[in-house]
Amino acid sequence: MKYKNKQFFIENLSAEKIAKKFGTPAYVYSYEKIRNNILNFKKNFNTINPLICFSVKSNSNLKILNLINKFNLGADVVSKGELTIALKAKIKPDKIVFSGVGKTLDELKFAINKKILLINTESENEIVEIEKIARKNNRKVNIGIRFNPDTDAKTLKNISTGKKENKFGLTKNKFLEILDKYKHSKFINIICLSVHIGSQITNHVPYKNMLLIINKLIEKSKYNFEYIDLGGGMGIQYEKNSNKLNYIKYKNLIKSFLKKNNSKIIFEPGRSIVGDAGYLISKIIYIKSTNSKNFVILDSAMNDLLRPALYGAKHRILPAKLNKKKILKKHEFVGPICETTDKFLKVPKYQKLNQGDTVIICDVGAYGMVLSSNYNMRPKPAEILVNKDLAKVIKKRQKLSSII
Ligand SMILES: *Cc1c(COP(=O)(O)O)cnc(C)c1O
């Protein structure tokens, strides 16, 4: 556990101390955790030597992206904004892939102009537009084509992306038709087949099915893709004893896939790099006791952390200071926003809490701050990076005046 003398620590600083110094709510990231996650990810896959493109949509803080660059990862971006900030973090264009179903003309022109590694296209209309821009510039533009393998990722329904009813990618027939039509284009260079079947995947079987289906498609296409982009989706443990993705099994599946296909693998991990490295430090405003439960009303809300309200995600909530007094009553941790879904977690019992106590919402490094909003005219929280004894503000708390 991360407790020392009953105090919750992030690296060498207690959550209490951080809360006092920077105020709450505050997103706090551990440098060491991010570094270890990156090193572990690399180690898990070192025998297949992939290009690892961090999914910027999971966390787009510039200082975090600086770290991503420092450890030599590339980036997977889904908008002009993300591409701009990835370049600002000095991530090399030839390590950047651009994904997404609805890139505008302006975004395509921008990406082509920056000479990124490839644009992962998701429709024929998009390829038509790219070809027009490329012809105008007398250039050959590298693209990938996203395939929808109709594979069940066995994750939350709303973060599943690889089923045929989802808007992402192209079906097998359309994929083959487009490949045939554009493989001899003077302005388009199809170098990649890409897939991304969903997020928070904790079992290797969906990946196994995905690889089998891709393999069949490649056989049928008789085309040699320089890159196979397998997307991200590797899950993390949001609860203590929840399932864990078996990286060795996944790696071995890819290894045997590569025996038949001479391609370079691209990964686009987001959550598995930053998810468990982030904490949302909050304070208890009030505890409202009813006959059936205690409502623990926090100063952070769904505008700060949307995942529970958006798709029923669960994040553990830990006290900054442990005590031995158990209260055998239901506790529901909620935010102050005027929405019934503004609630974080329900537990059957909890230690004794008091107004003003600090609590820590765990594993919020991915899809946390990036999904925050100003709903209820609430300024966005501060972001802090902790490295050993040092805590640095990496994004200031938003000022109320800046949203008026
Ligand atoms: C969201 C997304 C990712 C990252 O997914 P994680 O589950 O955070 O690893 C990668 N690729 C694409 C295309 C995505 O949309």
The ligand as a Gaussian input file, in Angstrom:
#p B3LYP/6-31G(d) Opt

LIG

0 1
 C       -8.635000       5.880000     -27.479000
 C       -7.777000       5.249000     -28.491000
 C       -6.574000       4.644000     -28.108000
 C       -6.115000       4.513000     -26.673000
 O       -6.834000       3.561000     -25.965000
 P       -6.396000       3.121000     -24.484000
 O       -7.475000       2.221000     -24.053000
 O       -6.313000       4.358000     -23.650000
 O       -5.070000       2.432000     -24.597000
 C       -5.766000       4.142000     -29.117000
 N       -6.133000       4.214000     -30.426000
 C       -7.280000       4.786000     -30.819000
 C       -7.607000       4.855000     -32.258000
 C       -8.140000       5.320000     -29.866000
 O       -9.294000       5.875000     -30.252000

